[in-house]
Amino acid sequence: MADNVRRFLHIGFGDIVPTKELNAALENVFNEAPDWARYTPTTWVLWTAQSPKVWAEKIRAVPGLPPSASFVIFPIQASEKWGYHQKWFWEWLEKIRQ
């Protein structure tokens, strides 16, 4: 997918301890996306035109992230969604974006 097409990317960490400092450092990087939401202590969704590879490189450079930290990044199709979560998250997904 071209880097000029915005879409949702799911970013999930498998083995980090989400300290206040690490979350702040990650969110500082995620602020480079037009929009993002953290919906579990170790899971974010970004609205971005940048590729998963670009985000992986940015995440690897986050201060305080253990070198052995595992994470996955992949596009999600939010038009086909179902589940049970807090209302704010569903509203965030449905928000009109440019």
C-alpha positions in Angstrom: 0.0 0.0 0.0 1.3 3.4 -0.9 2.5 5.6 2.0 0.1 8.3 1.1 -3.0 6.3 2.0 -4.1 6.5 5.6 -5.3 3.5 7.3 -5.5 1.9 10.8 -2.5 0.0 12.1 -2.7 -2.3 15.1 0.4 -2.2 17.4 0.5 -4.8 20.1 3.4 -5.6 22.5 3.8 -9.1 23.8 6.1 -8.9 26.7 6.7 -5.4 28.0 5.8 -4.0 31.4 3.8 -0.8 30.6 5.5 1.6 32.9 4.4 5.3 33.0 7.7 6.3 31.5 7.7 3.8 28.7 4.1 4.6 27.8 5.0 8.3 27.7 7.9 7.6 25.4 5.8 5.4 23.1 3.0 8.0 23.0 5.5 10.7 22.2 6.4 8.7 19.0 2.8 7.8 18.3 2.0 11.5 18.4 3.7 11.6 15.0 0.6 9.9 13.6 -2.5 12.0 12.8 -4.5 10.1 15.4 -4.1 7.1 17.8 -5.7 5.3 20.7 -4.5 2.9 23.3 -7.2 0.5 24.1 -5.3 -1.9 26.4 -2.2 -1.4 28.5 0.0 -2.7 25.6 -2.1 -2.2 22.5 -2.5 0.8 20.3 -4.3 1.6 17.0 -2.8 4.3 14.9 -4.4 6.2 12.0 -1.4 6.8 9.6 -0.1 6.8 6.1 3.2 5.4 7.2 4.0 1.7 6.7 4.3 -0.9 9.5 8.1 -1.0 8.7 8.5 2.7 9.3 6.6 2.4 12.6 8.7 -0.6 13.7 11.9 1.4 13.2 10.4 4.3 15.2 9.4 2.0 18.0 12.8 0.2 18.1 14.4 3.6 18.7 12.1 4.5 21.7 14.2 5.2 24.8 13.6 2.7 27.5 12.2 0.0 25.3 14.0 -3.2 26.1 16.0 -4.5 23.0 14.2 -7.9 23.4 10.7 -6.3 23.4 8.4 -8.2 21.0 5.6 -6.4 19.1 3.5 -6.8 16.0 2.2 -4.2 13.6 -0.4 -4.9 11.0 -3.2 -3.0 9.1 -6.7 -3.6 10.3 -9.9 -3.2 8.4 -12.1 -1.2 10.9 -15.1 -1.4 8.5 -15.5 -5.0 9.5 -15.4 -5.0 13.3 -17.2 -6.6 16.1 -16.6 -7.1 19.8 -17.2 -5.8 23.2 -15.2 -2.8 24.4 -15.8 0.6 26.0 -18.0 3.1 24.1 -15.2 5.6 23.6 -13.1 3.2 21.6 -16.0 2.4 19.1 -16.6 6.2 18.8 -12.9 6.7 18.1 -12.9 4.1 15.4 -16.0 5.6 13.7 -14.7 9.2 13.9 -14.5 10.9 10.5 -10.8 11.5 9.5 -9.1 13.1 6.5 
